[in-house]
Amino acid sequence: MKCSNCGFENKETAKFCSKCGQSLEVAPAKNESSNSKIIIAALVIIILILAVAIGYFALNNAQSSDAQVQASSSQDSSVSSSDDSQQTTSQVSSTQSETKEWELIGSYSGSGSGSQSISVPAGEIMIKLSAYPIKNYATNHLYVTGSNGESAGVDWGSTSAVETRSNSLSYSSSSPQTFTIDYYETVSWQVDFYRYQ
């Protein structure tokens, strides 16, 4: 057998070249079938990926078509049931009207002695007032009196403790009212007007 490295002619049974020591065994030729198996496997994988992608897009298109059909049918049903929508609107507005709460519409404060007039809008009104006196005279006070006859107030006598006092009143009126805040010998006072809306 001829050495492919040095060209020396060796015995047919020799495994190595007697001259240069090169291996004389012929490497088996690569199997072309293994290459074709790799190519086929790659093609199968590519086909599977394409099939999944096509299925995904087809499913999305089907869902969007269903959504469009449902939207058009809901539009048709909303047109055909205008009475139902009016009832729903009235139910929503009645629910909103049930969630009324007291909202502050005016806050007034000061100290010393004096009076001032306040215009209060119509509606369901609540007035909260509090004051702290300079000393416990028989005439220390904070009074709130309305043109509708409603009034509330706090006062202190000569034997009263020098402390903050509070009071409140509520009323309903279909027209605006004028209230007079009268205060005498106070360190501080506050009157808050709320409307239920």
VEXDREN-2710 file (C-alpha; in Angstrom, 1 decimal):
% VEXDREN-2710
k/r/px/py/pz
1/MET/0.0/0.0/0.0
2/LYS/1.4/3.4/-1.0
3/CYS/1.8/6.1/1.7
4/SER/-0.1/9.2/0.8
5/ASN/2.4/11.2/2.8
6/CYS/5.8/10.1/1.5
7/GLY/4.9/7.8/-1.4
8/PHE/6.7/4.8/0.1
9/GLU/5.3/1.4/-1.0
10/ASN/4.3/-0.6/2.1
11/LYS/2.8/-4.1/2.6
12/GLU/-0.9/-4.4/2.0
13/THR/-1.4/-5.4/5.7
14/ALA/0.6/-2.5/7.1
15/LYS/-1.3/0.0/9.2
16/PHE/1.5/2.6/9.4
17/CYS/4.1/3.7/6.8
18/SER/7.5/2.0/7.5
19/LYS/9.3/5.1/6.3
20/CYS/7.4/8.1/7.8
21/GLY/5.0/6.5/10.3
22/GLN/1.9/8.0/8.7
23/SER/-1.3/6.0/9.2
24/LEU/-2.2/4.0/6.2
25/GLU/-5.8/3.3/7.1
26/VAL/-8.1/5.0/4.7
27/ALA/-10.7/7.2/6.4
28/PRO/-14.1/6.1/5.6
29/ALA/-15.8/8.3/3.0
30/LYS/-18.4/10.5/4.6
31/ASN/-21.8/9.1/4.1
32/GLU/-23.7/11.4/1.8
33/SER/-26.9/10.0/3.3
34/SER/-26.1/11.7/6.7
35/ASN/-25.8/15.0/4.9
36/SER/-29.1/14.5/3.2
37/LYS/-30.7/13.5/6.5
38/ILE/-29.6/16.9/8.0
39/ILE/-31.0/18.8/5.0
40/ILE/-34.3/16.9/5.3
41/ALA/-34.6/17.6/9.1
42/ALA/-33.9/21.3/8.5
43/LEU/-36.6/21.4/5.8
44/VAL/-39.1/19.7/8.1
45/ILE/-38.4/22.2/10.9
46/ILE/-38.8/25.1/8.4
47/ILE/-42.1/23.7/7.2
48/LEU/-43.4/23.3/10.8
49/ILE/-42.5/26.9/11.6
50/LEU/-44.3/28.1/8.5
51/ALA/-47.4/26.0/9.4
52/VAL/-47.5/27.4/12.9
53/ALA/-47.2/31.0/11.6
54/ILE/-49.9/30.5/9.1
55/GLY/-52.2/29.0/11.7
56/TYR/-51.6/31.9/14.1
57/PHE/-52.4/34.5/11.5
58/ALA/-55.5/32.6/10.4
59/LEU/-56.8/32.3/14.0
60/ASN/-56.2/36.1/14.6
61/ASN/-58.1/36.9/11.4
62/ALA/-61.0/34.7/12.4
63/GLN/-61.2/36.3/15.9
64/SER/-61.2/39.8/14.4
65/SER/-63.9/38.8/12.0
66/ASP/-66.0/37.5/14.9
67/ALA/-65.4/40.7/16.8
68/GLN/-66.6/42.8/13.8
69/VAL/-69.7/40.6/13.5
70/GLN/-70.4/41.0/17.2
71/ALA/-69.9/44.8/17.0
72/SER/-72.2/45.1/14.1
73/SER/-74.8/42.9/15.8
74/SER/-74.6/44.9/19.0
75/GLN/-75.0/48.1/17.0
76/ASP/-78.1/46.7/15.3
77/SER/-79.5/45.6/18.7
78/SER/-78.8/49.0/20.2
79/VAL/-80.6/50.7/17.3
80/SER/-83.6/48.3/17.7
81/SER/-83.8/48.8/21.5
82/SER/-83.6/52.5/22.0
83/ASP/-86.2/52.3/24.7
84/ASP/-83.9/50.0/26.7
85/SER/-81.1/52.5/26.4
86/GLN/-83.3/55.3/27.6
87/GLN/-84.2/53.2/30.6
88/THR/-80.5/52.5/31.3
89/THR/-79.7/56.2/31.0
90/SER/-82.5/57.0/33.5
91/GLN/-81.2/54.3/35.8
92/VAL/-77.6/55.7/35.7
93/SER/-78.8/59.2/36.3
94/SER/-80.9/58.1/39.3
95/THR/-77.9/56.2/40.6
96/GLN/-75.8/59.4/40.3
97/SER/-78.5/61.4/42.1
98/GLU/-78.4/58.9/44.9
99/THR/-74.7/59.6/45.5
100/LYS/-75.1/63.2/46.7
101/GLU/-73.0/64.4/49.5
102/TRP/-72.4/67.6/51.6
103/GLU/-70.1/70.0/49.7
104/LEU/-68.5/73.1/51.3
105/ILE/-69.9/76.2/49.6
106/GLY/-68.5/78.9/51.9
107/SER/-66.2/79.2/54.9
108/TYR/-65.9/82.3/57.1
109/SER/-63.7/83.0/60.1
110/GLY/-62.3/85.8/62.2
111/SER/-61.8/87.1/65.7
112/GLY/-62.9/90.0/68.0
113/SER/-66.3/91.5/67.7
114/GLY/-68.5/92.5/64.7
115/SER/-71.0/91.1/62.2
116/GLN/-71.2/90.3/58.5
117/SER/-74.0/89.2/56.0
118/ILE/-73.7/86.2/53.8
119/SER/-75.8/85.2/50.8
120/VAL/-76.6/81.5/50.8
121/PRO/-78.1/79.8/47.7
122/ALA/-81.3/77.7/47.6
123/GLY/-81.2/74.0/48.4
124/GLU/-80.6/71.7/51.3
125/ILE/-78.2/73.6/53.5
126/MET/-76.2/72.8/56.6
127/ILE/-74.3/75.4/58.8
128/LYS/-71.6/74.4/61.2
129/LEU/-70.2/77.0/63.6
130/SER/-67.6/77.1/66.4
131/ALA/-65.9/79.8/68.5
132/TYR/-63.4/80.4/71.3
133/PRO/-64.0/83.4/73.7
134/ILE/-61.5/85.9/75.0
135/LYS/-62.9/85.5/78.5
136/ASN/-66.0/84.1/80.0
137/TYR/-68.1/87.3/80.0
138/ALA/-71.9/87.1/80.1
139/THR/-72.0/88.5/76.5
140/ASN/-69.4/86.4/74.6
141/HIS/-71.2/84.8/71.6
142/LEU/-71.3/83.7/68.0
143/TYR/-74.8/83.8/66.4
144/VAL/-75.9/83.0/62.9
145/THR/-79.3/84.2/61.9
146/GLY/-81.1/83.8/58.5
147/SER/-83.7/85.8/56.8
148/ASN/-85.9/82.7/56.8
149/GLY/-85.9/82.6/60.6
150/GLU/-83.3/79.8/61.0
151/SER/-80.6/80.5/63.6
152/ALA/-77.9/78.8/65.6
153/GLY/-75.2/80.0/68.0
154/VAL/-73.0/79.6/71.0
155/ASP/-72.4/81.8/74.0
156/TRP/-70.7/81.8/77.4
157/GLY/-71.8/83.1/80.8
158/SER/-69.7/84.5/83.5
159/THR/-69.3/81.1/85.1
160/SER/-68.8/79.2/81.9
161/ALA/-65.5/77.4/81.1
162/VAL/-63.3/79.3/78.6
163/GLU/-63.4/76.6/75.8
164/THR/-64.4/76.1/72.2
165/ARG/-68.1/75.6/71.6
166/SER/-69.8/74.3/68.5
167/ASN/-73.3/74.2/67.0
168/SER/-75.0/73.4/63.7
169/LEU/-78.3/73.7/61.9
170/SER/-79.8/72.3/58.7
171/TYR/-82.7/73.6/56.5
172/SER/-84.1/73.4/53.0
173/SER/-85.1/76.4/51.0
174/SER/-86.3/76.9/47.4
175/SER/-84.9/80.4/47.3
176/PRO/-81.6/82.1/48.3
177/GLN/-81.3/83.3/51.9
178/THR/-79.2/86.0/53.7
179/PHE/-77.5/85.0/57.0
180/THR/-76.0/87.4/59.5
181/ILE/-73.0/86.3/61.4
182/ASP/-72.8/88.2/64.7
183/TYR/-69.7/87.7/67.0
184/TYR/-68.6/89.4/70.2
185/GLU/-65.3/89.1/72.3
186/THR/-63.9/86.0/70.5
187/VAL/-60.4/84.9/70.1
188/SER/-61.4/83.0/67.0
189/TRP/-64.6/81.9/65.2
190/GLN/-65.6/79.9/62.1
191/VAL/-68.8/79.4/60.2
192/ASP/-69.0/76.8/57.3
193/PHE/-71.9/76.5/54.9
194/TYR/-72.5/73.2/53.1
195/ARG/-75.0/72.3/50.4
196/TYR/-76.3/68.7/49.8
197/GLN/-75.6/68.1/46.1
END
